[in-house]
Amino acid sequence: MPDLSSALHLAASEVTLAVGALVVEVPFGQRRLVGLDVAGNEAVGHGDPVHVGRGQVGVITSATKSPVLGRIIALARLGAADEALIAAEQQRDGTSAGAEEAASARSAAADADLKAAAWHLATEDPTVPNETYRHITRSFIQPGQEDLLEPYAAKYLKLCEQISTGQGQWANAGHAQVQNALTFLFPATLADRTWLDGLYSWMRDAELNSTVLRVLLERADMAERALHCQNASGARG
């Protein structure tokens, strides 16, 4: 079975898996079909597990010997790393970068407890180092986690109010932390037509400072463009 132990790096909401000469990017919190260049021409087939150390991270869906490369290539469906795998990798890499990447992985995980812990770190803990904070916020919103993230849409609007009025840790928060919170915690995957209309209505009544208002308008504009593309694609289909 393919063992990817020496090639796993937890970084900025991704697992980077390197097998032989091929590197693929697999976002946490999602499942994705990826190509593998199997080191050592190891015989693999449908249903074989893909491991990182002792932890299974996916399963082989098909494999064959490439007539061009002259070695075994395979397709594998890979999923999100769990807490055990994240903790093991963090223990292996005891550097500050390892801690940042583990924080990113936990924030991105499709787990209610890990999401709640990540939100707490992002909104209520002023002691989080800046780079760790950036990793946490950038990884929090993930496609395919709409049910899990739904409660955080309202919490995000509350966060905007707290930042605007300088409540709690936001009284002394730096520009980078404010920007990261507003930008990356925006619930883009939940921003459908109904939610955006509600956002605009809320913005008309809320007392928001210029920074919050600017970021909200920027993120809403991105969401509008995404909706336009989806509608256009649906119309053509």
N, C-alpha and C positions, 0 to 999 in steps of 0.2 A: 504494500500500500504506500502511496506517496507520503513521505514525511517532510514537512516544510519547516521544521523547527529552526534551522539555522537561517531562514530567510524571512521570518516574521518581524515586521516593524509596525507598531501601533502609532499612527501619525495622522493628526488633523482629520479625524472622522473617516480614516481609511485603514484597511489592512493592505499592506503591500506584500504580495506573495511572489517570490522569485523562484522559478524552477528551471534549472538549466539556464538557457539564454533568454528565457521569456519572463517579462515582468508584467503583471496585471494589477489593476487597481480595483478594489472591492469595497464600496462604501459600507460602513457599519449600518445596521438596522435594516438592510435590504438583502434580498437574495438575488444572485446574478449568475448567469451562465458565463463561464470564462474558459479561455484556452490555456492548456498546460503543455509545456515541453518537458516530458518526464525524464528526469536525470537518470543516467545509467541504463536507459532502455528497459527499465523495470516493467515487467508484464502487468498490465492493469486492464480492468474491464468494467462493464456496467455494474453499478452497485458497490464497487470498492470504495471504502471511506478514504477521505483526505484528512490527514492529521497534522496538527502542530504540536509536537511533543506527544503527550497522551490525550490531548483534547481533539475531538473531531470537529472540523470546521466545514465539511462539505462531503459530497459524494460524486464519484465518477459517473457520468451519464453515457459516455461512449469513448472508445479509444481505437487507434489504428496506427500502423507504421507508415510514416510519411515517406513516399518515394522520392521527394525532393530533399528533405532533411536527412533521410536515412536513419531516423530514430522514431521512438514512440511519441505520439502527440495524443492529447485527450481533451475532452470537454468535461468540466466539472461544475456542479451547482454548489456555490459557496454561500454561507450565511453569516450572520452576525456572531462575533465572539461573545462568549458569556463571561460572567464575573470571574470564574475560575481561570479562564485563559488570560484575561486581562491582568489578574493578580499575579499569575505565574510569570508573565512577560515583564511586569513591573519589578518583580523580584530579581529577574535576570538582569534587567537594566536598571541599576540603582541610581542613575544620574538624574539631574533635574529635567533633562529632556524626556527621560523615561516616565517620570511623574506627570509631566505635561501631557504626554501622549496617552497615558492611562486615564487621566482625567477626561480627555477628549473621547476616548472609547466608552467610558461610563456614561458620559453625557449623551452620546449618540445611541446607546443601547435601547432596544425596545423592551424596557423593563420599567414598571411604574415606580418602584422604589428608587432605582438609579436616576430616573428622570426627576423625581422629587428632590433627591439629594443634590443633583446638578443645579436645579432651579434655586435651591437654598444658597448654594455657593455663589451663584450669579447675582442674586438679588438681596442677600441678607448677611453675607460674610465679607467684611471689608478687609480681611487679612489675606485674601487670595492673591498670590503674585500676579503681576500684569500678564505675563505670557501664558500662565496657566489659565487665567481668566479668559483670554482670547480663545484658547483651545476649547474651553467649556462652552462658551457662547456660540462659537462657529459650528459646533457639532450638535447642538441641541435639537434644532428643527430638522427632521428627516422625512423624506417621502415614505409613504406606506405606514406611517404611525399616526394617522389622523385621529383615530379614536383615543389613542394615548395622549395626544397633544391637545385635544379639544378643550380641557379645562384651562390650559395655559393661554388661550386667546384672550379671555377676560383678564387674566392675571397680567398679561402684557400691557393692556390698557391702563390697569392700575399702576403698573411700573412706570408708564409714561407720565402719569400724574405725579408720582413720587419724585421722579427726576426733575420735572418742571418746578416743583415747589421745594426741592432740596430736602426731602424728608430722609431721616435715617442716614445710612451711609452715603447717600447722594449729596449730602451737604458738603462733603469734602472729596468727592470722587473726581478723578482727573478726567481730562477730555477723552483720552483713549478708552477708558473704561465705559464712559457714557456712550460713546460712539459704538463700541462693540455690543453693548447691551441693546441699544435701540435698533441697530442694524441687524444683528444676527438672531435676536430673539423674536423678531417680527414673525408672526405665524403664517408664513407664505404658503404653506401647503394647505391651509384652511381658508385662504383668501378667495372664496368664490364670490359670485355677484351679490348674494345676500349679505355676506360678511362685510364686503367692501362698502356697500351702501350703508350698513350700520356704522362702520368706521367713520364715514364722512359725516353722518348725523351726530355721532359722539364728538367729533372734532369741533363741530360748530359750537357746542355748548361747553366743552372743556377749556380750562385755563392752561394753555400750553406755552412754554417758552419757545423762542425762535429755533433753538437746536432741535428740540423734540418735533416741532411742527415740520421743519425741513426734512428730517429723516423719515417721518411718517409719509409725507407727500412723495418722497423718492421711492420708498418701498411700495406704496400703493400704486404708483405709476408702473413699476415693474410688474406688479400683480395684474394690473389692467392689461398690459401687453401680453402677458402669459394667457389670460383669458381670451384675448382677441385671437391669438394663435390657435388655441384650442377650438374656438368656435369656427374659425376658418378651416381648420383641418377636418372638423366634423361635417361642415357643409360640403366639402369636396368628397368626403367618404360616402 
